[in-house]
Amino acid sequence: MPRRLLWLSMLVAGLVLGLAASARAEPARYTVVRVDLRKDRLSLFLNDDSGIAFKRFDRLQAWLAERGRRLDFAVNAGMYHADFAPVGLLVREGREESPLNLEAGTGNFFLRPNGVFLVSDEGPRVIESSEYPALAPRLRGLSIATQSGPLLLRHGAVHRSFIVDSPSRKIRNGVGVSGHTAIFVLSETPVNFHEFALYFRDVLHCRDALYLDGTVSALRPCIRPRSGAATSCASSGPYSRSFRPESRSPSFSCRAMTTALPVLSLVETRVLGVLAEKQRTVPDSYPLTLNALVSGCNQKTSRNPVLELSESQVQAAIDSLKGYSLVAETSGGRAWRYEHNIDRVLRIPSQSVILLTVLMLRGPQTAGELRIACDRMHNFADISSVEGFLDELSERSAGALVVKLARLPGARESRWAHLLSGTPAEEPAPAGGYEAPRAAHDVSLGEVAALKANVARLEAEVAQLKALLGRVCSELGISEEG
């Protein structure tokens, strides 16, 4: 039976655009959209209220606008027959509208193993089609699922049928998963299956990815202007070229709706700083396991503030940073390992990464203090060299990453602070020869987090002492009150 591809659309509330390059002589270009399912929503659309297929993104956008809903991003998401009946599994709004197809056939859809992309309460997943019957009854809150093929990656392995130098290069789109994030990719230049799979694995660090569409692949980003005006889509075609990034150099994706990184928490900057530090100080142990990362975060030396973080706190920070490509997960031995992508995401040289690392781990520093603290990672020739890189970071066209703080009375030099956690709180100047107390609202978020961590640690120690005292009193046969 003849088949055709239908443009399904997915409704979300966030957008990330980026580019990357493959290993070919002419670098491939990609558009990347990341959807954090803890914050955003994905929906599958096929027909309007009268049962007529949308077929085009602008029709879907108009249909949603009539209902007070906004289309932020749309992409082809499944394979369909000529009459627009799904070739395989289709679940929309928790209802199965077409069953799983495990039959043999010809064409990309039937290139085994093929797969299913789904979203449930546990987050997004890409699985083999044959795994779905056993998994489906155990899924809580299954909202959407679409079947396609072939699988690009399964558990980090490239599909066994892909040919490295295949001349079959086409525009392609697919979806991968990383934690709670679904990553949609459209090639802007023709690529073969093997190149497409490697982009998901080696650049986006996905372990599971599914091919969705071929030659007629399209992706439509619709971005609200920063002035707060209504959603603007400049092109009625499948992809709005007016929103294509100008740069053609390889890079990791960045938030297009804000054109800046999100404000990171103290724990997130601590995790990021430790990864960047250990990459250079203990390269044989890098990338780091979760245990090593927790130990580095809770280190007593070269840390300000000193924290007592749990594995769950560090893991939550890792998951958040992975959503922005700042941290990547790799398999190594019996444990997962983690590495940073600061230089590629922010597009800054290694010397600048080292300066940011020290600022994230030790707090505000003078240029002289930074030169000394960076010595194990990089030997800056002199203080002016440090200041040169700091000036570049503060004048960065894509947004300043550091700021020079006002010099404190009595201090010989001004200190520098990073801006990854937002603008740091100003420290009040001493009055009358002594330091004036700060009002409660002047306490920084980092200090609050450190205080909470210290209180939690002290409470745990008190609980341990009480338990020990109780055992001693019990053995001596005396009352604790006595």
Secondary structure, DSSP 8 states (H G I E B T S, - for coil): --EEE---B---S--EE-----SSSS---EEEEEEETTT-----B-B-TTS-B--SHHHHHHHHHHTT----EEE---EEETTS-BSS-EEETTEEEE-------SSGGGSSS-EEEEEETTEEEEEEGGGHHHHGGG-SS--EEEEES-EEEETTEE-TT--TT-S--B--EEEEEETTEEEEEEESS-B-HHHHHHIIIIIS--SEEEEEE-TT--EEE-B--TT--S-B---SSSS-GGGS-S--S----EETTTSS-----HHHHHHHHHHHHHHHH-GGG-SEEHHHHHHHHT-SSS-SS-----HHHHHHHHHHHHTTTSEEEEEETTEEEEEE-HHHHHT--HHHHHHHHHHHHH-SEEHHHHHHHTTTT---SSHHHHHHHHHHHHT-TT--SEEE----TT-SS-EEEE-TTSS-------BTTB-----GGGS-HHHHHHHHHHHHHHHHHHHHHHHHHHHHHHHHT--S--
